[in-house]
């Protein structure tokens, strides 16, 4: 079986190599990929957290080739499938989506809804998982199918990102009033995603603008950039009595607490949804069964929302730097340079 894959060779260096198909584990599914998509974490893992030999990539859509005997969800060989994948995995080099044949954790995947193409489905995996964990596990919003509704404002900082656009939709489905930020060129897109109020994050008064929009009562926020400067803006916009701020990467508490001492930060690591031990920088994070069970439940809910058209994918830009794995490598370099905005770069895999 021919199997090309993008492999980490050294920090900052990933290359296409011919490698064996990954060994199928009992709770995994073997997939022939049809499309993959880029995430910022892909190039960041290659450059800053490189584990030489690891296979890269977190988003995919494809066709089932084999099913491990421990998978409990009902799948059939030949089904179209999508969901989260853990690329550049220091604990298991065989996972990663940027290849022709890949393995994925079976029980947190879903059959691709009939109304989505491979290219559209490939946009979902890590972005949707991250948005869901941040909103529902870390911030405690009610799920979209709950009888309880979130009758309060929430900030989705940088709503034009893949995670941001999905989080806006989920927060609206949960009943929240959504305030979001982006650049002026992406405002129409963020409004179309469902944001009630959209503000220019380049404005020097954006923190105060957010606070005014929430009438001083912002107690929930998701920072989809999660660097010190953006998290300080989020903290400055929050209620004087504090609140919960979900982050996608570590940000020191000290500068946030200088602005608002009662803001509590919670970091989201999407890969914990696999229920396996992962490596976050130099630290190992033990797998949590509650995260795995949340992933199983949420992805089935997401499947229903997608089928009903209540949840829309982030806009796919297909093969912007050429198709296949060569296109992926070029796309990763563009993402390094900050050239990707307002769409999800997706690549067809022949």
Buried (B, 14 or more C-beta within 10 A) or exposed (E): EEBBBBBBEEEEEBEBBEBEBBEBBEBBBBBBBBBBBBBBBBBBBBBEBBBEEBBBBBBBBBBBBEBBEEBEBEBEEEBBBBBBBBBBBBBBBBBBBBBBBBBBBBBBBBBBBEEBBBBBBBBBBBBBBBBBBBBBBBBEBBBBEEEEEBEBBBBBBBBBBBBBBBBBBBBBBBBBBBBBBBBEEBBEBBBEBBBBBBBEBEEEEBBEBBBEBBEEEBBBBBBBBBEEEBBBBBBBBBBEEBBBBBBBBEBEBEEBBEBBEEBEBBBBBBBBBBBBEBBBEEEEBEBBEEBBBBBBBBBBBBBBBBBEEBBBBBBBBBBBBEBBBBBBBBBBEBBBEEEBEBBBBBBBBE
